[in-house]
């Protein structure tokens, strides 16, 4: 397959309004594109033997993640702005409220997305046949993501390309000092929060912890360091300790404004010290992220995740000449979304562990493969997601998980832990496994294959499997750099394949790996079964009761809650058994030990948990063959606008 651009025009649409925004239109060639992931324009009058060579449908329609109901009593518009139900907060402009010690549950949802359509081309007997496809994607943002989390005390998630080249003892000491400074910032943030709430006892506990960390962690490291930045931090440390003691006295006397003023000054000094340490460390390790950038980015309105769907026709060429779906095997889908950004160029992700399967990137970062199918430039060149995903800097991260009857959950963990693997497949029945290679026959079929009477394994075309409509889900660690972020962050990527209405839907995305970024947090990705997909017509989209028409098609109560990320309180209604049953909790406890290490007594941290469903429900526009392109685009834009 030559998967570079097939030369078709490109057209994108914002979903802020129902109408269509066209940036380019190449009507003369009949190839109208809408910038996107994987798919193609309709056959539109192509005649002759070549068109007869295509088996199955050549059309498709957009799909989007269902965002969830605003509340149990609401219906109609999918784009509700704000609602509450039983302590659950739903945000269309996603936010995290400050309730570290409470039991509120927040739901962070994907924001307004972009509808994309990309022409792919099938070649047969010298002719080119267009195959229609659509993609919808959107990012997930949150306000002040630090507010219910601490900055991770250790920086051990980062594995940069120049780390192994350094044997400088001073560099290691600087990392220890930075770790101590980040820990001090945690205690300071806790104290500020408690002072704002007039919680004197808790504030003093946090201030005492600040002084203890200064004496036991920071100063011994400073005593081993002779660089200029260490002298600066040492001088600042004495000043900060005095200010913290003054703040503690003010708390005892109920002088809350004075305490806050003292702590604000301490915070300013700590951030300046972190900035100086970043400068020194980046000079030694040029590819290393600046942790002050991470702190400031997460305090604003950070991008904390992204979702995408891709809909393609289930079309194949006769005579064992392949199919569009066969080109999108797990190793290739992963390579389109995630590359290994190495010093000598792009390589297939995790190629040192799973092999490259013949995948390579050209000088423009595009994948080149031979075959009868050409994919659009946006697919082959990695424009599926707006963020840049990288597998090269994930040496220190892996996947851990556990399963119970009917469910499974996975999280990121240090590679030194007893991990389940780097690329783990989560099955709908709750089983977990790591593939020996991403090029295995069963893996090629996404776990949806079966043996036929002739003993061969089939998953597509006329002999495609009759297996479950949802495939296994591929999950792996990544580093991710959102478009608006100045530095890479630890993340988790996942993707699964669904079969619906003679079409193939790839649904996936990435989210922050909170267990790597924060000392007291963890991200759970859970799966309880096949993806539920609701079919809607263009008339449904324009109706006043679209939400009711969607929800009535779901058999699982949790599907009504949609595809948002649940934060903090993971108990009660709508939470899967794998996260709250007895067996589930025992499994989670074992996972937390792998992620955060052993803790005893008062040292046991309160873990802030976030959870995303790998089996999140979808909404798919029906009647692909009988619906015009403009109608599909407008309906897809409305569906993606609803992902708020």
C-alpha positions as CSV (number, residue, x, y, z in Angstrom):
1,X,0.0,0.0,0.0
2,X,1.3,3.4,-0.9
3,X,-0.2,5.3,2.0
4,X,0.9,8.8,1.1
5,X,-1.7,11.3,0.0
6,X,-3.8,10.2,-2.9
7,X,-4.0,13.8,-4.2
8,X,-7.6,14.5,-3.3
9,X,-8.6,17.9,-2.0
10,X,-9.1,18.6,1.6
11,X,-12.0,20.1,3.5
12,X,-12.6,20.5,7.2
13,X,-15.5,21.6,9.2
14,X,-15.7,23.2,12.6
15,X,-18.5,21.9,14.8
16,X,-19.3,25.1,16.6
17,X,-22.4,25.5,14.4
18,X,-24.6,23.1,12.4
19,X,-23.5,24.5,9.1
20,X,-20.5,23.4,7.0
21,X,-17.2,25.3,6.7
22,X,-15.3,24.4,3.5
23,X,-11.7,25.2,3.1
24,X,-11.1,23.5,-0.2
25,X,-13.3,21.9,-2.8
26,X,-12.0,20.0,-5.8
27,X,-15.2,19.2,-7.6
28,X,-13.7,18.7,-11.0
29,X,-12.0,15.4,-10.0
30,X,-15.0,14.2,-8.0
31,X,-12.7,13.8,-5.0
32,X,-14.0,15.9,-2.2
33,X,-12.2,15.4,1.1
34,X,-12.7,16.7,4.6
35,X,-9.3,16.3,6.3
36,X,-9.3,13.4,8.6
37,X,-8.2,10.0,9.7
38,X,-9.3,7.2,7.5
39,X,-12.1,6.8,5.0
40,X,-13.0,8.0,1.5
41,X,-15.5,9.7,-0.7
42,X,-18.4,7.8,-2.2
43,X,-18.3,6.0,-5.5
44,X,-20.3,8.8,-7.2
45,X,-21.0,7.4,-10.6
46,X,-17.8,5.4,-11.3
47,X,-18.7,2.8,-13.9
48,X,-17.0,-0.1,-15.6
49,X,-15.3,-3.3,-14.6
50,X,-13.2,-1.7,-11.9
51,X,-16.2,-0.7,-9.8
52,X,-17.5,-4.2,-10.1
53,X,-14.3,-5.5,-8.6
54,X,-15.1,-4.0,-5.2
55,X,-17.0,-6.4,-2.9
56,X,-19.2,-5.1,-0.1
57,X,-20.2,-1.5,0.5
58,X,-18.1,1.5,-0.6
59,X,-19.9,4.0,1.6
60,X,-19.8,4.9,5.3
61,X,-21.2,7.5,7.7
62,X,-19.8,9.4,10.7
63,X,-19.8,8.2,14.2
64,X,-19.0,9.9,17.5
65,X,-18.6,9.0,21.1
66,X,-21.8,9.5,23.0
67,X,-21.2,12.2,25.6
68,X,-23.8,11.1,28.2
69,X,-26.9,12.5,29.6
70,X,-26.8,15.9,31.4
71,X,-28.9,14.3,34.2
72,X,-31.2,11.4,34.7
73,X,-34.3,13.6,34.1
74,X,-33.0,15.5,31.1
75,X,-33.3,14.7,27.4
76,X,-33.2,16.3,24.1
77,X,-30.0,18.3,23.4
78,X,-26.8,16.4,23.8
79,X,-24.9,19.6,24.5
80,X,-26.1,20.5,28.0
81,X,-23.9,23.1,29.7
82,X,-24.0,22.1,33.4
83,X,-26.1,19.8,35.5
84,X,-26.0,17.9,38.8
85,X,-27.3,14.5,39.8
86,X,-26.6,12.8,43.1
87,X,-23.4,14.7,43.7
88,X,-22.3,14.2,40.1
89,X,-21.0,17.2,38.2
90,X,-21.2,17.2,34.4
91,X,-19.2,19.8,32.5
92,X,-19.6,20.7,28.8
93,X,-16.8,23.2,29.2
94,X,-14.9,20.6,31.3
95,X,-13.6,21.6,34.7
96,X,-12.5,20.0,38.0
97,X,-13.9,21.5,41.1
98,X,-11.8,21.7,44.2
99,X,-13.0,18.9,46.5
100,X,-10.0,16.9,47.4
101,X,-11.4,15.6,50.7
102,X,-15.0,15.2,49.6
103,X,-16.9,12.6,47.8
104,X,-18.1,14.6,44.8
105,X,-17.7,13.0,41.4
106,X,-16.7,15.1,38.5
107,X,-17.0,14.1,34.8
108,X,-14.6,15.6,32.3
109,X,-15.9,15.4,28.7
110,X,-14.5,15.8,25.3
111,X,-14.9,19.3,23.9
112,X,-16.1,20.5,20.4
113,X,-14.6,18.3,17.7
114,X,-13.9,18.4,14.1
115,X,-15.6,16.2,11.4
116,X,-13.1,14.9,8.8
117,X,-13.5,12.8,5.7
118,X,-10.5,11.5,3.7
119,X,-10.6,9.8,0.4
120,X,-8.9,6.4,0.2
121,X,-8.4,4.8,-3.1
122,X,-8.7,1.2,-4.2
123,X,-6.9,0.2,-7.5
124,X,-8.2,-2.5,-9.7
125,X,-7.4,-3.2,-13.4
126,X,-5.9,0.2,-13.9
127,X,-8.8,2.1,-12.4
128,X,-9.0,4.0,-9.1
129,X,-12.2,3.6,-7.0
130,X,-13.0,5.9,-4.1
131,X,-14.1,4.5,-0.8
132,X,-15.9,6.8,1.6
133,X,-14.9,7.3,5.2
134,X,-15.3,9.7,8.1
135,X,-13.6,10.7,11.3
136,X,-14.6,12.8,14.3
137,X,-12.2,13.9,16.9
138,X,-12.0,16.2,19.9
139,X,-9.8,17.1,22.8
140,X,-10.6,16.9,26.5
141,X,-9.7,19.9,28.7
142,X,-10.0,20.6,32.4
143,X,-9.6,23.7,34.5
144,X,-6.7,23.7,37.0
145,X,-6.0,20.0,36.9
146,X,-3.6,20.4,39.8
147,X,-6.4,21.4,42.2
148,X,-7.1,17.9,43.5
149,X,-3.7,16.4,42.9
150,X,-0.1,17.0,43.9
151,X,2.8,17.2,41.5
152,X,4.5,13.9,41.4
153,X,7.4,13.8,43.9
154,X,9.5,11.7,41.6
155,X,10.4,12.4,37.9
156,X,11.0,8.8,37.2
157,X,8.4,8.5,34.4
158,X,10.7,10.4,32.1
159,X,13.1,8.4,29.9
160,X,14.7,10.8,27.5
161,X,17.0,9.8,24.7
162,X,20.1,11.3,26.4
163,X,19.5,9.9,29.9
164,X,21.6,6.8,29.2
165,X,24.5,9.0,28.0
166,X,25.0,10.7,31.3
167,X,27.1,9.5,34.1
168,X,27.4,12.9,35.8
169,X,26.9,12.6,39.6
170,X,25.9,16.2,39.8
171,X,23.1,15.6,37.3
172,X,21.7,12.8,39.5
173,X,21.9,15.1,42.6
174,X,20.1,17.9,40.7
175,X,17.3,15.4,39.9
176,X,17.1,14.6,43.6
177,X,16.9,18.3,44.5
178,X,14.2,18.8,41.9
179,X,12.2,15.9,43.4
180,X,12.5,17.5,46.8
181,X,11.3,20.8,45.5
182,X,8.3,19.2,43.9
183,X,7.5,17.5,47.2
184,X,7.7,20.8,49.0
185,X,5.3,22.3,46.4
186,X,2.9,19.5,47.3
187,X,3.0,20.3,51.0
188,X,2.7,24.0,50.3
189,X,-0.3,23.6,48.0
190,X,-2.0,21.5,50.7
191,X,-1.3,24.1,53.3
192,X,-2.7,26.9,51.1
193,X,-5.8,24.9,50.4
194,X,-6.4,24.3,54.1
195,X,-5.8,27.9,55.1
196,X,-8.3,29.0,52.5
197,X,-10.8,26.7,54.2
198,X,-9.8,27.9,57.7
199,X,-8.7,24.3,58.6
200,X,-6.0,25.2,61.0
201,X,-5.0,21.7,62.2
202,X,-4.7,20.3,58.6
203,X,-2.8,23.4,57.5
204,X,-0.2,23.0,60.3
205,X,0.2,19.3,59.4
206,X,1.1,20.3,55.9
207,X,3.5,23.0,57.1
208,X,5.2,20.6,59.4
209,X,5.6,18.2,56.5
210,X,7.1,21.0,54.5
211,X,9.8,21.6,57.2
212,X,10.4,17.9,57.6
213,X,11.0,17.4,53.8
214,X,13.3,20.4,53.8
215,X,15.4,18.9,56.6
216,X,15.4,15.2,55.6
217,X,15.4,15.3,51.7
218,X,16.4,18.7,50.4
219,X,19.3,19.8,52.6
220,X,21.2,16.5,52.5
221,X,21.0,16.7,48.7
222,X,22.2,20.3,48.7
223,X,25.1,19.4,50.9
224,X,26.3,17.0,48.1
225,X,26.0,19.6,45.4
226,X,28.5,22.4,44.6
227,X,26.9,24.0,41.5
228,X,25.7,27.6,41.6
229,X,22.0,26.7,41.5
230,X,22.5,24.6,44.6
231,X,23.9,27.6,46.5
232,X,20.9,29.6,45.4
233,X,18.4,27.0,46.5
234,X,20.2,26.6,49.8
235,X,19.9,30.3,50.6
236,X,16.3,30.3,49.5
237,X,15.6,27.2,51.7
238,X,16.5,29.1,54.9
239,X,14.3,32.0,53.9
240,X,11.4,29.7,53.0
241,X,11.6,27.8,56.3
242,X,11.4,31.0,58.3
243,X,8.3,32.2,56.2
244,X,6.6,28.8,56.8
245,X,7.1,29.1,60.6
246,X,5.6,32.6,60.4
247,X,2.7,31.2,58.5
248,X,2.2,28.5,61.1
249,X,2.1,31.1,63.9
250,X,-0.5,33.1,61.9
251,X,-2.6,30.0,61.5
252,X,-2.5,29.5,65.3
253,X,-3.7,33.0,65.8
254,X,-6.4,32.8,63.1
255,X,-4.7,35.5,61.0
256,X,-5.6,33.7,57.8
257,X,-4.8,36.5,55.4
258,X,-1.3,36.8,56.9
259,X,-0.7,33.1,56.5
260,X,-1.8,33.2,52.9
261,X,0.5,36.1,52.1
262,X,3.5,34.3,53.7
263,X,2.7,31.1,51.8
264,X,2.3,33.0,48.5
265,X,5.8,34.3,48.9
266,X,7.1,30.8,49.6
267,X,5.4,29.5,46.5
268,X,7.0,32.2,44.4
269,X,10.5,31.2,45.6
270,X,9.9,27.5,45.1
271,X,8.7,28.0,41.5
272,X,11.8,30.2,40.8
273,X,14.0,27.4,42.2
274,X,12.3,24.8,40.0
275,X,12.9,27.1,37.1
276,X,16.6,27.4,37.8
277,X,16.9,23.6,38.3
278,X,15.1,23.1,35.0
279,X,17.6,25.4,33.3
280,X,20.5,23.4,34.7
281,X,19.0,20.0,33.9
282,X,17.9,20.9,30.3
283,X,21.5,22.1,29.6
284,X,22.7,18.7,30.6
285,X,19.8,16.7,29.0
286,X,18.5,18.8,26.1
287,X,15.4,16.7,25.5
288,X,14.3,16.7,29.1
289,X,10.9,18.4,29.8
290,X,10.9,21.5,32.0
291,X,8.8,20.7,35.0
292,X,7.9,24.3,35.7
293,X,6.3,24.2,32.2
294,X,4.3,21.2,33.3
295,X,3.2,22.8,36.5
296,X,2.1,26.0,34.8
297,X,0.4,24.2,32.0
298,X,-1.6,22.0,34.3
299,X,-2.7,25.0,36.4
300,X,-4.4,26.7,33.4
301,X,-6.8,24.8,31.1
302,X,-4.7,21.8,30.0
303,X,-5.6,19.3,27.3
304,X,-5.8,16.1,29.3
305,X,-7.0,13.7,26.6
306,X,-8.3,13.3,23.1
307,X,-10.8,10.9,21.4
308,X,-11.3,9.9,17.8
309,X,-13.5,7.7,15.7
310,X,-12.9,6.5,12.2
311,X,-15.6,5.0,10.0
312,X,-14.6,3.0,6.9
313,X,-16.6,0.9,4.5
314,X,-16.3,-2.9,4.7
315,X,-14.9,-3.1,1.2
316,X,-12.5,-5.7,-0.2
317,X,-11.1,-6.6,-3.6
318,X,-11.7,-10.1,-5.0
319,X,-9.0,-12.6,-5.8
320,X,-7.2,-12.3,-2.5
321,X,-6.1,-8.8,-3.5
322,X,-6.7,-7.4,0.0
323,X,-9.2,-5.0,1.5
324,X,-9.2,-1.6,3.1
325,X,-9.8,-3.1,6.5
326,X,-7.0,-5.5,6.1
327,X,-4.6,-2.6,5.7
328,X,-5.5,-1.3,9.1
329,X,-4.1,-4.0,11.3
330,X,-3.3,-3.2,14.9
331,X,0.4,-2.7,14.3
332,X,-0.4,-0.3,11.4
333,X,-3.1,1.6,13.3
334,X,-0.7,2.0,16.2
335,X,2.0,3.2,13.8
336,X,-0.3,5.8,12.2
337,X,-1.1,7.3,15.6
338,X,2.1,6.7,17.6
339,X,5.7,6.8,16.3
340,X,9.0,6.2,18.0
341,X,10.8,9.6,17.7
342,X,14.4,8.5,17.8
343,X,17.6,10.5,17.2
344,X,18.0,9.0,13.7
345,X,14.3,9.5,12.7
346,X,10.9,7.9,13.1
347,X,10.7,4.2,13.7
348,X,7.6,2.0,14.3
349,X,6.4,2.1,17.9
350,X,8.0,-0.5,20.3
351,X,9.8,-2.0,17.3
352,X,12.6,-3.2,19.5
353,X,10.1,-5.4,21.4
354,X,7.5,-6.3,18.9
355,X,9.2,-5.9,15.5
356,X,8.5,-3.4,12.7
357,X,6.3,-5.6,10.4
358,X,7.8,-3.9,7.4
359,X,6.5,-0.5,8.5
360,X,8.8,2.5,7.8
361,X,8.5,6.3,7.6
362,X,9.7,8.6,4.8
363,X,11.5,11.9,5.3
364,X,8.2,13.6,5.8
365,X,7.2,11.3,8.6
366,X,4.7,9.4,6.4
367,X,4.2,5.6,6.3
368,X,5.0,3.9,3.0
369,X,3.4,0.5,2.3
370,X,2.8,-1.3,-1.0
371,X,-0.6,-2.7,-2.0
372,X,-3.9,-2.0,-3.8
373,X,-5.1,0.6,-1.3
374,X,-3.9,4.2,-0.9
375,X,-4.7,6.1,2.3
376,X,-5.0,9.8,2.6
377,X,-2.0,12.0,3.6
378,X,-3.6,12.7,6.9
379,X,-3.6,9.1,7.9
380,X,-0.2,8.1,6.6
381,X,1.5,11.2,8.0
382,X,0.0,10.9,11.5
383,X,-2.6,13.7,11.6
384,X,-5.2,11.4,13.2
385,X,-4.7,13.1,16.5
386,X,-3.9,16.8,17.2
387,X,-1.3,15.9,19.8
388,X,2.1,14.3,19.0
389,X,2.4,10.8,20.5
390,X,5.7,9.1,21.0
391,X,6.7,5.7,22.2
392,X,10.5,6.3,22.4
393,X,10.4,8.0,25.8
394,X,8.3,5.3,27.5
395,X,11.1,3.1,28.6
396,X,10.2,3.6,32.2
397,X,6.5,2.9,31.8
398,X,4.4,-0.2,31.2
399,X,0.8,-1.5,31.7
400,X,-0.6,-3.3,34.7
401,X,-4.1,-4.7,35.1
402,X,-6.4,-7.1,36.7
403,X,-9.6,-8.8,35.6
404,X,-12.7,-10.3,37.3
405,X,-15.6,-12.2,35.7
406,X,-17.0,-9.8,33.1
407,X,-14.6,-7.0,33.4
408,X,-11.0,-5.8,33.3
409,X,-9.0,-2.6,34.2
410,X,-5.6,-1.5,33.2
411,X,-3.3,1.4,34.3
412,X,0.1,2.8,33.7
413,X,2.9,1.7,36.0
414,X,6.7,1.8,36.3
415,X,8.4,-0.6,34.0
416,X,10.2,-2.0,37.0
417,X,6.9,-3.2,38.4
418,X,5.5,-6.7,37.8
419,X,3.8,-5.4,34.7
420,X,1.5,-7.2,32.2
421,X,3.4,-5.8,29.2
422,X,4.1,-2.8,27.0
423,X,1.2,-3.3,24.5
424,X,-1.6,-5.1,26.3
425,X,-4.8,-6.3,24.6
426,X,-8.0,-6.1,26.8
427,X,-10.7,-8.5,25.7
428,X,-14.4,-7.9,26.2
429,X,-14.6,-10.9,28.4
430,X,-12.2,-9.3,30.8
431,X,-9.0,-11.1,29.9
432,X,-5.7,-9.4,29.5
433,X,-2.7,-10.5,27.4
434,X,0.4,-9.2,25.8
435,X,1.1,-10.2,22.2
436,X,4.4,-11.8,21.4
437,X,4.3,-9.7,18.2
438,X,1.8,-7.2,16.9
439,X,2.0,-9.1,13.6
440,X,0.4,-12.4,14.9
441,X,-2.4,-13.8,12.8
442,X,-4.9,-13.4,15.7
443,X,-3.7,-9.9,16.4
444,X,-4.1,-9.0,12.7
445,X,-7.8,-9.7,13.1
446,X,-8.1,-7.7,16.3
447,X,-9.2,-10.9,18.1
448,X,-12.2,-11.1,15.8
449,X,-11.0,-14.1,13.7
450,X,-12.1,-17.7,13.4
451,X,-11.0,-20.8,11.5
452,X,-13.0,-21.8,8.5
453,X,-13.7,-25.3,7.1
454,X,-10.6,-25.2,5.1
455,X,-8.5,-24.6,8.2
456,X,-7.6,-21.1,7.4
457,X,-8.2,-18.0,9.6
458,X,-10.4,-15.3,8.1
459,X,-11.5,-12.0,9.4
460,X,-12.5,-9.9,6.4
461,X,-14.2,-10.1,3.1
462,X,-16.7,-12.8,2.2
463,X,-15.3,-15.1,4.8
464,X,-15.1,-12.6,7.6
465,X,-15.6,-13.8,11.1
466,X,-19.0,-13.7,12.8
467,X,-17.3,-12.9,16.1
468,X,-18.4,-10.2,18.6
469,X,-18.9,-6.7,17.0
470,X,-16.2,-5.2,19.2
471,X,-12.6,-6.2,19.1
472,X,-10.0,-6.5,21.8
473,X,-8.6,-3.1,22.8
474,X,-4.9,-2.3,22.4
475,X,-3.5,-0.2,25.3
476,X,0.0,1.1,25.6
477,X,2.0,3.9,27.3
478,X,3.0,7.0,25.3
479,X,4.4,10.4,25.9
480,X,2.1,13.0,24.5
481,X,2.6,16.6,23.5
482,X,-0.7,18.4,23.0
483,X,-0.8,21.3,20.5
484,X,-1.0,23.9,23.3
485,X,1.6,22.3,25.6
486,X,5.3,23.3,25.6
487,X,6.5,19.9,26.8
488,X,5.7,16.1,26.6
489,X,3.5,14.5,29.2
490,X,3.0,10.8,30.2
491,X,-0.1,9.3,28.6
492,X,-2.0,6.1,27.8
493,X,-3.1,5.3,24.2
494,X,-5.9,2.9,23.4
495,X,-7.9,1.9,20.3
496,X,-10.4,-0.8,19.5
497,X,-12.3,-1.9,16.3
498,X,-16.0,-2.3,16.0
499,X,-18.1,-3.8,13.1
500,X,-21.4,-2.0,12.5
501,X,-23.8,-1.5,9.6
502,X,-21.4,-3.0,7.1
503,X,-18.7,-0.6,8.3
504,X,-15.6,-0.7,10.4
505,X,-15.3,1.8,13.2
506,X,-12.0,2.5,14.9
507,X,-12.6,4.2,18.3
508,X,-9.8,5.3,20.6
509,X,-7.8,8.1,22.0
510,X,-5.3,9.1,24.7
511,X,-5.5,10.3,28.2
512,X,-2.9,11.5,30.8
513,X,-1.2,8.7,32.8
514,X,-1.9,10.3,36.2
515,X,0.0,7.7,38.1
516,X,3.2,8.9,36.3
517,X,2.6,12.6,36.5
518,X,1.2,12.8,40.1
519,X,2.2,11.2,43.3
520,X,-1.3,10.6,44.6
521,X,-3.3,9.8,41.4
522,X,-4.0,6.9,39.0
523,X,-5.8,6.6,35.7
524,X,-7.9,3.5,35.2
525,X,-9.1,2.3,31.8
526,X,-11.8,-0.3,32.2
527,X,-13.8,-2.6,30.0
528,X,-17.0,-4.5,30.7
529,X,-17.9,-5.7,27.2
530,X,-18.6,-4.8,23.6
531,X,-19.1,-1.2,22.6
532,X,-22.8,-0.2,22.4
533,X,-23.6,1.6,19.2
534,X,-26.8,3.6,18.7
535,X,-27.9,4.2,15.1
536,X,-29.5,7.6,14.3
537,X,-30.8,9.0,11.1
538,X,-30.4,12.6,9.8
539,X,-34.0,13.2,10.9
540,X,-33.2,12.0,14.4
541,X,-30.3,14.4,14.6
542,X,-32.6,17.3,13.8
543,X,-35.3,16.1,16.1
544,X,-36.0,17.5,19.6
545,X,-35.6,14.2,21.3
546,X,-32.3,12.9,19.9
547,X,-31.0,11.9,23.3
548,X,-34.0,9.7,24.1
549,X,-33.7,8.0,20.7
550,X,-30.1,7.2,21.5
551,X,-30.5,6.0,25.0
552,X,-33.4,3.7,24.3
553,X,-31.0,1.6,22.2
554,X,-28.6,0.9,25.0
555,X,-28.9,-2.3,27.1
556,X,-26.3,-1.3,29.7
557,X,-27.4,1.4,32.2
558,X,-23.8,2.8,32.4
559,X,-23.9,3.7,28.7
560,X,-26.3,6.5,29.5
561,X,-23.4,8.2,31.3
562,X,-21.5,8.3,28.1
563,X,-17.8,8.6,27.4
564,X,-16.6,11.2,29.9
565,X,-13.8,10.7,32.3
566,X,-15.0,10.1,35.9
567,X,-12.8,11.8,38.5
568,X,-12.5,11.2,42.3
569,X,-15.5,9.3,43.6
570,X,-15.5,5.9,41.9
571,X,-18.2,4.4,44.1
572,X,-22.0,4.1,43.6
573,X,-24.2,4.1,40.6
574,X,-22.7,3.9,37.2
575,X,-19.3,2.6,38.3
576,X,-18.4,-0.8,36.9
577,X,-18.0,-3.8,39.1
578,X,-14.3,-4.2,38.2
579,X,-13.7,-0.9,40.1
580,X,-15.9,-1.3,43.2
581,X,-16.7,-5.0,43.9
582,X,-14.8,-6.9,46.5
583,X,-12.7,-8.7,43.9
584,X,-12.3,-5.5,42.0
585,X,-11.0,-3.5,45.0
586,X,-8.5,-6.3,45.9
587,X,-7.2,-6.1,42.3
588,X,-7.0,-2.3,42.4
589,X,-5.1,-2.4,45.7
590,X,-2.6,-4.8,44.2
591,X,-2.3,-2.5,41.1
592,X,-1.8,0.6,43.3
593,X,1.2,-1.2,45.0
594,X,2.7,-1.7,41.6
595,X,2.1,1.9,40.6
596,X,3.0,3.8,43.8
597,X,4.9,1.2,45.9
598,X,4.2,0.0,49.4
599,X,2.9,2.4,52.1
600,X,2.0,1.7,55.7
601,X,0.0,3.6,58.3
602,X,-0.1,7.4,58.1
603,X,2.2,7.3,55.0
604,X,-0.5,5.7,52.9
605,X,-1.6,8.4,50.4
606,X,-5.2,9.2,49.5
607,X,-5.4,8.3,45.9
608,X,-7.3,10.5,43.4
609,X,-8.6,8.1,40.8
610,X,-9.8,8.9,37.3
611,X,-11.6,6.3,35.1
612,X,-12.3,6.0,31.4
613,X,-14.3,3.3,29.7
614,X,-12.7,1.5,26.8
615,X,-16.2,0.3,26.0
616,X,-17.7,3.8,25.9
617,X,-20.8,4.0,23.7
618,X,-20.9,5.4,20.2
619,X,-23.6,7.1,18.1
620,X,-23.5,6.2,14.3
621,X,-25.3,7.9,11.5
622,X,-27.5,5.3,9.7
623,X,-28.4,4.8,6.0
624,X,-24.9,5.5,4.6
625,X,-25.9,4.6,1.1
626,X,-29.0,6.7,1.0
627,X,-27.7,9.8,2.6
628,X,-25.9,12.6,0.7
629,X,-22.5,13.8,1.6
630,X,-23.5,17.2,2.7
631,X,-26.2,15.8,4.9
632,X,-23.6,13.4,6.4
633,X,-21.2,16.2,7.0
634,X,-23.8,18.4,8.7
635,X,-25.1,15.5,10.8
636,X,-21.6,14.4,11.8
637,X,-20.8,18.0,12.7
638,X,-23.9,18.0,15.0
639,X,-22.9,14.7,16.6
640,X,-19.4,15.9,17.2
641,X,-20.7,19.2,18.6
642,X,-22.7,17.2,21.0
643,X,-19.5,15.7,22.4
644,X,-19.3,18.5,25.0
